[in-house]
Amino acid sequence: MSFKAFSVAIMVCVLWCTKVTAQPIIAYTEILYPFQYRDDNQQLTGYSVEVLRRLFQLTEQQYEIRVLPWARAFKNSLNQKNALIFSIARTAKRENMFKWVGKVGEEKAWFWGLKSRFRQPVAQIDELRDYHVAVTIGTNAAEYLDGLEFSNITRSVDANNSLKMLFMERTHLIIESRNGLMERTRRNGLDFNALQPVTAFPSLNSELYFAFNVLTDDALVQQFKDALQQLKDNGELAQIQSRWGVQ
């Protein structure tokens, strides 16, 4: 074999081996309707899931999606290079903790309580300080209430537990979007009509993003930024948004 042929063979082997042995990107998430959730057949679906799968197709990267309670998903994404997390609220506290790919959508937050306790909406959030609020560990809502120095906070491992606590009257309030809460009550066999939107929580209205672990190579992050921009430019992202009723 000539030196040139030998060199080419070595290069092909290196490229092939690199591709085969490359670890898939682990994409961590939680259940958050309509962004990512399990359908009636327990298949993972949702607006963000559809967009993310298109990004992986365009970047030709291998991937695996893992659905965990939010606190674990968040922790894992912080501790693992090349890990991706979605759909995550981009906050000032988190700004330097991740490399941000792009915006997925928006979510508007409300305090919710039982109609049997809250007959009418409440005008000011400060009026709720004497009530108990159940939040999910590690979420934007938990962080924000800590900043407001709410003292009566119960921390739960996931939003389903908080919802059940509300219906069992073990807490007074939870925080969630309207669409998310409608789907969550349905899946837990609970009556959404028993709930009252107590007051809007505009400070918690979130722009939701795809984001990578901060140690991820910039070139990889840029691939996903470019792929997302491609979906925007060719109109495909708008079509997906329309199908899911997401803005």
C-alpha positions in Angstrom: 0.0 0.0 0.0 1.4 3.4 -0.9 2.0 6.0 1.7 -0.8 8.2 0.3 -3.3 5.3 0.2 -2.3 4.4 3.8 -2.8 8.0 4.9 -6.3 8.1 3.4 -7.2 4.8 5.0 -6.1 6.1 8.4 -8.1 9.3 7.9 -11.3 7.4 7.0 -10.8 5.1 10.0 -10.4 8.1 12.3 -13.5 9.8 11.0 -15.6 6.6 11.1 -14.5 5.7 14.5 -15.1 9.2 15.8 -18.6 9.2 14.4 -19.4 5.7 15.8 -18.0 6.3 19.2 -19.3 9.8 19.7 -21.7 9.9 22.7 -25.3 11.0 22.0 -26.4 14.4 23.3 -28.6 13.8 26.4 -31.6 16.2 26.3 -33.1 16.6 29.8 -36.7 17.8 30.3 -39.8 17.6 32.5 -43.4 17.2 31.7 -44.8 20.7 30.8 -47.9 20.8 28.5 -48.0 21.7 25.6 -44.2 21.9 25.3 -43.3 18.3 26.3 -45.7 15.7 27.6 -46.7 12.1 27.2 -49.8 11.4 25.0 -52.5 8.8 25.9 -50.1 6.1 24.5 -47.3 7.3 26.8 -45.3 8.6 23.8 -43.3 11.8 24.4 -44.8 14.6 22.3 -45.3 18.3 22.4 -44.3 21.5 20.6 -40.8 21.7 22.0 -40.2 18.0 21.4 -41.2 18.4 17.7 -38.9 21.4 17.3 -36.0 19.7 19.1 -36.2 16.5 16.9 -36.1 18.7 13.8 -32.9 20.4 15.2 -31.3 17.0 15.7 -32.2 16.0 12.2 -30.7 19.2 10.7 -27.5 18.9 12.8 -27.2 15.2 12.3 -26.4 14.7 15.9 -27.3 11.6 17.9 -29.5 12.2 20.9 -31.5 10.8 23.8 -34.4 12.5 25.6 -34.7 11.8 29.3 -37.8 13.0 31.2 -37.1 13.6 34.9 -38.5 15.7 37.7 -37.4 19.2 37.1 -34.8 19.4 39.9 -33.0 16.3 38.7 -33.2 17.4 35.0 -31.7 20.8 36.0 -28.9 19.3 38.1 -27.9 16.8 35.5 -27.8 19.4 32.8 -25.5 21.5 35.0 -23.1 18.7 35.6 -22.7 17.0 32.2 -20.9 18.5 29.2 -22.9 18.6 26.0 -26.1 18.0 28.0 -29.1 20.0 26.7 -32.1 21.1 28.7 -35.6 22.2 27.6 -38.0 24.0 28.0 -36.1 26.2 30.5 -37.0 29.8 31.6 -34.1 32.2 30.8 -33.6 34.2 34.0 -30.9 36.5 35.2 -29.8 34.0 37.8 -29.4 31.3 35.1 -27.9 33.5 32.4 -24.3 32.4 32.9 -25.1 28.8 33.9 -25.9 27.7 30.3 -25.2 28.4 26.7 -28.5 29.5 25.2 -29.6 28.1 21.8 -32.8 30.0 21.3 -36.3 30.8 22.4 -38.9 28.0 22.2 -42.1 29.9 23.3 -43.7 31.8 26.2 -45.7 30.8 29.2 -47.9 33.0 31.4 -48.1 32.2 35.1 -51.0 32.4 37.5 -51.6 31.6 41.2 -54.4 29.0 41.3 -56.6 27.9 44.3 -59.8 26.0 44.9 -63.0 28.0 44.2 -64.3 26.8 47.5 -61.6 29.0 49.2 -61.1 31.8 46.6 -64.5 33.0 45.3 -62.9 36.0 43.6 -59.5 36.9 42.2 -57.1 38.7 44.4 -55.7 42.1 43.3 -52.2 42.0 44.7 -49.7 39.2 45.1 -48.8 40.6 48.6 -52.3 39.7 49.7 -51.3 36.0 49.4 -48.4 36.1 51.8 -50.4 34.4 54.6 -51.4 31.5 52.4 -49.4 28.3 51.8 -48.0 27.9 48.3 -46.8 24.6 46.8 -44.0 24.8 44.3 -41.7 22.4 42.5 -38.2 22.2 43.7 -35.7 24.1 41.5 -38.2 25.9 39.4 -38.3 29.5 38.4 -41.4 29.9 40.6 -39.6 28.5 43.7 -36.6 30.9 43.1 -38.9 33.9 42.6 -41.0 33.3 45.7 -37.7 33.0 47.7 -36.8 36.4 46.4 -40.1 37.8 47.5 -39.5 36.3 50.9 -42.7 34.2 51.0 -42.4 32.1 54.1 -45.2 29.6 53.7 -43.7 27.6 50.9 -44.0 23.8 50.5 -41.5 22.3 48.0 -42.6 19.3 46.0 -40.6 17.0 43.7 -43.0 17.6 40.8 -46.0 19.6 39.8 -48.4 16.6 40.0 -47.7 16.4 43.7 -48.4 20.1 44.2 -51.7 19.7 42.3 -52.8 16.8 44.5 -51.9 18.7 47.6 -54.1 21.5 46.5 -57.1 19.3 45.9 -56.5 17.5 49.3 -56.4 21.0 50.9 -52.9 20.5 52.2 -51.9 23.8 50.5 -53.8 26.9 49.4 -52.1 27.8 46.1 -50.1 26.5 43.2 -48.5 28.4 40.3 -49.0 27.2 36.7 -50.1 28.3 33.3 -53.7 27.8 32.3 -53.0 25.3 29.5 -50.6 23.4 31.5 -53.0 23.1 34.5 -55.9 22.1 32.3 -53.9 19.2 30.9 -52.5 18.2 34.3 -55.9 18.0 36.0 -57.2 15.9 33.1 -54.4 13.4 33.4 -54.8 13.2 37.2 -58.5 12.7 37.0 -59.2 16.0 38.7 -61.7 18.7 37.9 -60.2 21.9 36.4 -63.5 23.7 36.9 -63.0 23.4 40.7 -60.0 25.8 40.4 -59.9 29.6 40.5 -57.2 31.7 38.9 -56.5 33.8 41.9 -54.1 36.4 40.4 -51.7 36.7 37.5 -48.0 36.5 38.2 -46.5 38.6 35.4 -43.0 38.5 36.9 -43.0 34.8 36.3 -44.1 35.0 32.7 -41.3 33.0 31.0 -39.5 32.9 27.7 -38.7 29.3 27.4 -35.4 28.1 25.7 -33.2 25.3 24.6 -29.9 25.5 26.4 -26.7 23.6 26.6 -24.4 22.9 29.5 -21.9 25.7 29.9 -18.9 23.5 29.1 -20.3 22.5 25.7 -18.1 23.5 22.7 -19.2 26.7 21.1 -19.1 25.1 17.7 -21.8 22.5 18.7 -24.0 25.2 20.2 -23.7 27.2 17.1 -24.8 24.3 15.0 -28.1 24.3 16.9 -28.4 28.0 16.7 -28.0 27.9 13.0 -30.5 25.0 12.7 -33.1 26.9 14.7 -32.6 30.0 12.6 -33.1 27.9 9.5 -36.5 26.8 10.9 -37.4 30.4 11.5 -36.3 31.6 8.1 -38.0 28.9 6.0 -41.3 29.3 8.0 -41.3 25.8 9.4 -41.1 27.0 13.0 -44.2 29.1 12.5 -46.1 26.1 11.1 -45.1 24.0 14.1 -46.2 26.8 16.4 -49.6 27.1 14.7 -50.2 23.3 15.0 -49.6 23.5 18.8 -51.2 26.8 19.5 -47.9 28.2 20.8 -46.6 31.8 20.4 
